[in-house]
């Protein structure tokens, strides 16, 4: 059973920073990629950033240059550093772990952490 536990969300003013953490139960090296998604009220869940087990990263255009995803394999943790936050970044942020198996893609999700950016 895979458990992903996010932390680090909260209320921050425009221009501020937050660092989200996602702690996994067990090694994150077993996953092909880890990522952060977000879902704002009334909107679909969208990819924010992802990192592969080879440390290749991918970002949504709207966060490039402001957000940075990283991983600490020894701590089984993935981070999302968010700088220069804007009100439109307000959302619930979800950690994702993806494994490519012989049976297809397996996705695991955390419970989410809320980020609110005040103007």
DRENPA-972712 format. One record per residue: residue number from 1; residue in three letters; y, z, x of N, C-alpha, C in turn. Coordinates in steps of 0.2 Angstrom, whole numbers, plus 2048, in hexadecimal, padded with zeros to 3 digits. Atoms other than C-alpha are relative to their C-alpha. Layout:
N
+------+------+-----+-----+-----+------+------+------+-----+-----+-----+
: resi : resn : npy : npz : npx : capy : capz : capx : cpy : cpz : cpx :
+------+------+-----+-----+-----+------+------+------+-----+-----+-----+
:  NUM :  Ala :   Y :   Z :   X :    Y :    Z :    X :   Y :   Z :   X :
...
+------+------+-----+-----+-----+------+------+------+-----+-----+-----+
***
This chain:
119
+------+------+-----+-----+-----+------+------+------+-----+-----+-----+
: resi : resn : npy : npz : npx : capy : capz : capx : cpy : cpz : cpx :
+------+------+-----+-----+-----+------+------+------+-----+-----+-----+
:    1 :  Unk : 7FA : 800 : 804 :  800 :  800 :  800 : 806 : 800 : 804 :
:    2 :  Unk : 7F9 : 800 : 7FC :  811 :  7FB :  807 : 805 : 803 : 7FD :
:    3 :  Unk : 7FA : 7FC : 802 :  820 :  806 :  805 : 806 : 7FE : 804 :
:    4 :  Unk : 7FA : 801 : 7FD :  831 :  801 :  809 : 805 : 804 : 7FD :
:    5 :  Unk : 7FB : 7FB : 802 :  83F :  80E :  808 : 807 : 7FE : 803 :
:    6 :  Unk : 7F9 : 801 : 7FD :  851 :  809 :  809 : 804 : 806 : 800 :
:    7 :  Unk : 7FB : 7FB : 800 :  85F :  814 :  80D : 807 : 7FD : 803 :
:    8 :  Unk : 7FA : 802 : 7FD :  871 :  813 :  812 : 806 : 7FD : 7FC :
:    9 :  Unk : 7FB : 802 : 804 :  87A :  80D :  803 : 805 : 805 : 7FE :
:   10 :  Unk : 7FB : 7FC : 802 :  889 :  814 :  7FB : 806 : 7FD : 7FE :
:   11 :  Unk : 7FA : 803 : 802 :  89B :  812 :  7F7 : 805 : 7FF : 806 :
:   12 :  Unk : 7FC : 802 : 7FA :  8A7 :  80A :  804 : 806 : 7FC : 7FD :
:   13 :  Unk : 7FA : 804 : 802 :  8B8 :  803 :  803 : 800 : 7F9 : 803 :
:   14 :  Unk : 800 : 806 : 7FE :  8BC :  7F1 :  806 : 802 : 800 : 808 :
:   15 :  Unk : 7FF : 800 : 7F9 :  8BB :  7ED :  819 : 7FC : 805 : 804 :
:   16 :  Unk : 804 : 7FB : 7FD :  8AF :  7FB :  81C : 7F9 : 7FE : 802 :
:   17 :  Unk : 806 : 802 : 7FE :  89E :  7FB :  823 : 7FA : 805 : 7FE :
:   18 :  Unk : 805 : 7FC : 802 :  88D :  801 :  81E : 7FA : 7FE : 804 :
:   19 :  Unk : 806 : 802 : 7FD :  87C :  801 :  827 : 7FA : 802 : 7FB :
:   20 :  Unk : 806 : 7FF : 804 :  86C :  7FF :  81C : 7FA : 801 : 804 :
:   21 :  Unk : 807 : 800 : 7FC :  85B :  804 :  822 : 7FB : 7FF : 7FB :
:   22 :  Unk : 806 : 801 : 804 :  84A :  800 :  81B : 7FA : 802 : 805 :
:   23 :  Unk : 805 : 7FD : 7FD :  83C :  80A :  821 : 7F9 : 7FE : 7FD :
:   24 :  Unk : 807 : 802 : 803 :  82A :  803 :  81F : 7FB : 805 : 801 :
:   25 :  Unk : 806 : 7FC : 7FF :  81A :  80C :  81D : 7FB : 7FC : 805 :
:   26 :  Unk : 804 : 804 : 7FC :  811 :  806 :  82C : 804 : 7FB : 804 :
:   27 :  Unk : 7FD : 805 : 7FB :  814 :  7F8 :  839 : 804 : 7FA : 7FC :
:   28 :  Unk : 7FD : 806 : 803 :  821 :  7EB :  834 : 7FE : 7F9 : 803 :
:   29 :  Unk : 802 : 806 : 7FD :  819 :  7DF :  840 : 7FB : 7FC : 7FC :
:   30 :  Unk : 805 : 803 : 804 :  80C :  7DB :  833 : 803 : 7FB : 7FB :
:   31 :  Unk : 7FD : 805 : 804 :  819 :  7D2 :  829 : 803 : 7FA : 804 :
:   32 :  Unk : 7FD : 805 : 7FD :  81F :  7C1 :  82D : 808 : 800 : 800 :
:   33 :  Unk : 7F8 : 7FF : 800 :  831 :  7C5 :  828 : 802 : 806 : 7FC :
:   34 :  Unk : 7FD : 7FB : 803 :  83B :  7D3 :  822 : 807 : 7FE : 7FE :
:   35 :  Unk : 7FA : 802 : 802 :  84B :  7D1 :  818 : 804 : 804 : 7FB :
:   36 :  Unk : 7FC : 7FC : 805 :  859 :  7D8 :  80D : 802 : 7FB : 7FB :
:   37 :  Unk : 7FE : 804 : 806 :  85D :  7D1 :  7FC : 805 : 805 : 7FC :
:   38 :  Unk : 7FC : 7FC : 804 :  86A :  7D7 :  7F0 : 800 : 7FD : 7F9 :
:   39 :  Unk : 7FF : 802 : 807 :  86D :  7D6 :  7DD : 806 : 803 : 7FD :
:   40 :  Unk : 7FA : 7FD : 804 :  87E :  7D8 :  7D5 : 7FF : 800 : 7F9 :
:   41 :  Unk : 801 : 800 : 807 :  880 :  7DC :  7C3 : 801 : 7F9 : 7FD :
:   42 :  Unk : 800 : 806 : 804 :  87C :  7CD :  7B8 : 7FE : 7FA : 804 :
:   43 :  Unk : 801 : 806 : 7FC :  877 :  7C2 :  7C7 : 7F8 : 801 : 802 :
:   44 :  Unk : 807 : 800 : 7FD :  866 :  7BD :  7CF : 800 : 803 : 807 :
:   45 :  Unk : 801 : 7FE : 7F9 :  85F :  7C5 :  7DE : 801 : 7FB : 805 :
:   46 :  Unk : 7FF : 805 : 7FB :  864 :  7BC :  7EE : 7FF : 802 : 807 :
:   47 :  Unk : 801 : 7FE : 7F9 :  860 :  7BC :  800 : 806 : 801 : 803 :
:   48 :  Unk : 7FB : 7FF : 7FC :  86C :  7C4 :  80B : 7FF : 7FF : 807 :
:   49 :  Unk : 801 : 801 : 7F9 :  864 :  7C4 :  81C : 7F8 : 801 : 801 :
:   50 :  Unk : 807 : 800 : 7FF :  852 :  7C2 :  823 : 7FF : 800 : 808 :
:   51 :  Unk : 802 : 800 : 7F9 :  84A :  7C5 :  834 : 7F8 : 7FF : 800 :
:   52 :  Unk : 807 : 802 : 7FF :  839 :  7BE :  839 : 7FD : 805 : 806 :
:   53 :  Unk : 803 : 7FC : 7FB :  82C :  7C7 :  844 : 801 : 7FD : 807 :
:   54 :  Unk : 7FE : 803 : 7FA :  833 :  7BB :  852 : 807 : 801 : 801 :
:   55 :  Unk : 7F9 : 7FE : 800 :  844 :  7C2 :  84F : 805 : 7FA : 7FF :
:   56 :  Unk : 7FB : 805 : 803 :  84B :  7B2 :  847 : 803 : 803 : 7FA :
:   57 :  Unk : 7FD : 7FE : 806 :  858 :  7B6 :  83B : 803 : 7FB : 7FC :
:   58 :  Unk : 7FD : 804 : 805 :  860 :  7AE :  82C : 804 : 804 : 7FB :
:   59 :  Unk : 7FB : 7FC : 804 :  86F :  7B3 :  822 : 803 : 7FB : 7FA :
:   60 :  Unk : 7FD : 803 : 805 :  877 :  7AE :  812 : 807 : 7FE : 802 :
:   61 :  Unk : 7FA : 802 : 7FE :  887 :  7A4 :  815 : 806 : 805 : 7FF :
:   62 :  Unk : 7FA : 7FB : 802 :  892 :  7B1 :  80D : 800 : 806 : 804 :
:   63 :  Unk : 800 : 7FA : 7FC :  88D :  7BE :  819 : 800 : 7FF : 808 :
:   64 :  Unk : 800 : 802 : 7F9 :  88C :  7B5 :  82A : 806 : 802 : 803 :
:   65 :  Unk : 7FB : 7FD : 7FC :  896 :  7BD :  837 : 803 : 807 : 7FE :
:   66 :  Unk : 7FE : 7FA : 802 :  898 :  7CD :  82D : 7FA : 805 : 800 :
:   67 :  Unk : 806 : 7FC : 800 :  886 :  7D3 :  82B : 7FB : 7FE : 805 :
:   68 :  Unk : 805 : 801 : 7FA :  878 :  7D5 :  838 : 7FA : 804 : 7FE :
:   69 :  Unk : 806 : 7FD : 801 :  866 :  7D8 :  835 : 7FC : 801 : 806 :
:   70 :  Unk : 804 : 7FF : 7FA :  85B :  7E0 :  842 : 7FA : 804 : 7FE :
:   71 :  Unk : 807 : 7FC : 801 :  84A :  7E9 :  844 : 7FF : 804 : 806 :
:   72 :  Unk : 803 : 7FC : 7FB :  843 :  7F7 :  84D : 7F8 : 801 : 7FF :
:   73 :  Unk : 808 : 800 : 802 :  830 :  7F4 :  84E : 7FD : 807 : 802 :
:   74 :  Unk : 803 : 7F9 : 7FE :  82D :  805 :  856 : 801 : 805 : 7FA :
:   75 :  Unk : 7FE : 7FC : 806 :  835 :  80D :  847 : 7FE : 7FD : 7F9 :
:   76 :  Unk : 802 : 803 : 806 :  82E :  801 :  83A : 806 : 800 : 7FB :
:   77 :  Unk : 7FA : 800 : 804 :  840 :  7FF :  834 : 804 : 7FA : 801 :
:   78 :  Unk : 7FB : 805 : 800 :  84C :  7F1 :  830 : 806 : 802 : 7FE :
:   79 :  Unk : 7F9 : 7FD : 802 :  85E :  7F3 :  82F : 805 : 7FA : 7FE :
:   80 :  Unk : 7FB : 805 : 801 :  86D :  7E9 :  828 : 806 : 804 : 801 :
:   81 :  Unk : 7F9 : 7FD : 7FF :  87E :  7ED :  82F : 804 : 7FB : 7FD :
:   82 :  Unk : 7FC : 803 : 805 :  88B :  7E8 :  823 : 807 : 802 : 802 :
:   83 :  Unk : 7F9 : 7FF : 7FE :  89D :  7E6 :  82A : 805 : 7FC : 7FB :
:   84 :  Unk : 7FB : 804 : 803 :  8AD :  7E0 :  822 : 7FE : 7FF : 7F8 :
:   85 :  Unk : 803 : 801 : 807 :  8A6 :  7E4 :  810 : 805 : 7FE : 7FB :
:   86 :  Unk : 7FB : 802 : 805 :  8AE :  7DC :  801 : 7FD : 802 : 7F9 :
:   87 :  Unk : 802 : 7FE : 806 :  8AD :  7E1 :  7EF : 7FA : 7FC : 7FD :
:   88 :  Unk : 805 : 804 : 802 :  8A2 :  7D2 :  7EC : 7F9 : 801 : 803 :
:   89 :  Unk : 806 : 7FE : 7FD :  895 :  7DA :  7F7 : 7FC : 806 : 7FC :
:   90 :  Unk : 803 : 7FB : 804 :  892 :  7E7 :  7EA : 7FA : 7FE : 7FC :
:   91 :  Unk : 806 : 802 : 803 :  880 :  7E7 :  7E4 : 7FB : 805 : 802 :
:   92 :  Unk : 806 : 7FC : 7FD :  86F :  7EF :  7E6 : 7FD : 7FC : 805 :
:   93 :  Unk : 803 : 803 : 7FB :  868 :  7EB :  7F6 : 7F8 : 802 : 801 :
:   94 :  Unk : 807 : 7FF : 800 :  855 :  7E9 :  7F7 : 7FD : 7FD : 807 :
:   95 :  Unk : 803 : 802 : 7FA :  84A :  7E8 :  807 : 7F9 : 7FD : 7FD :
:   96 :  Unk : 806 : 804 : 801 :  83C :  7DB :  807 : 7FC : 7FF : 806 :
:   97 :  Unk : 804 : 802 : 7FA :  82D :  7D9 :  812 : 7FB : 7FA : 7FD :
:   98 :  Unk : 803 : 806 : 802 :  824 :  7C8 :  811 : 7FA : 7FF : 805 :
:   99 :  Unk : 806 : 801 : 7FC :  812 :  7C5 :  817 : 7FD : 7F9 : 7FE :
:  100 :  Unk : 804 : 807 : 801 :  80A :  7B3 :  818 : 7F9 : 802 : 801 :
:  101 :  Unk : 807 : 7FF : 800 :  7F8 :  7B6 :  814 : 7FC : 7FA : 7FE :
:  102 :  Unk : 805 : 806 : 802 :  7E9 :  7AA :  811 : 801 : 7FF : 7F9 :
:  103 :  Unk : 800 : 801 : 807 :  7EC :  7AD :  7FF : 807 : 7FE : 7FD :
:  104 :  Unk : 7FA : 802 : 802 :  7FE :  7A9 :  7FF : 805 : 806 : 802 :
:  105 :  Unk : 7FA : 7FB : 7FE :  80F :  7B3 :  801 : 7FF : 806 : 7FC :
:  106 :  Unk : 800 : 7FA : 803 :  80F :  7C5 :  7FE : 807 : 803 : 801 :
:  107 :  Unk : 7F9 : 7FD : 7FF :  820 :  7CD :  7FB : 800 : 808 : 7FD :
:  108 :  Unk : 800 : 7F9 : 801 :  823 :  7E0 :  7FB : 808 : 802 : 7FF :
:  109 :  Unk : 7F9 : 7FE : 801 :  833 :  7E8 :  7F5 : 801 : 808 : 800 :
:  110 :  Unk : 7FE : 7F9 : 800 :  83C :  7F8 :  7F7 : 804 : 802 : 7F9 :
:  111 :  Unk : 7FD : 7FE : 807 :  845 :  802 :  7E8 : 807 : 7FE : 800 :
:  112 :  Unk : 7F9 : 802 : 800 :  856 :  7FC :  7ED : 805 : 806 : 802 :
:  113 :  Unk : 7FA : 7FB : 7FF :  866 :  805 :  7F3 : 806 : 7FC : 7FE :
:  114 :  Unk : 7FA : 802 : 803 :  876 :  803 :  7EB : 806 : 800 : 805 :
:  115 :  Unk : 7FA : 800 : 7FC :  886 :  7FD :  7F4 : 805 : 7FE : 7FC :
:  116 :  Unk : 7FA : 801 : 804 :  897 :  7FE :  7EC : 806 : 7FF : 804 :
:  117 :  Unk : 7FA : 801 : 7FC :  8A6 :  7F7 :  7F4 : 806 : 800 : 7FC :
:  118 :  Unk : 7FA : 800 : 805 :  8B6 :  7FC :  7EC : 806 : 7FC : 803 :
:  119 :  Unk : 7FA : 804 : 7FE :  8C6 :  7F2 :  7ED : 806 : 804 : 801 :
+------+------+-----+-----+-----+------+------+------+-----+-----+-----+
***
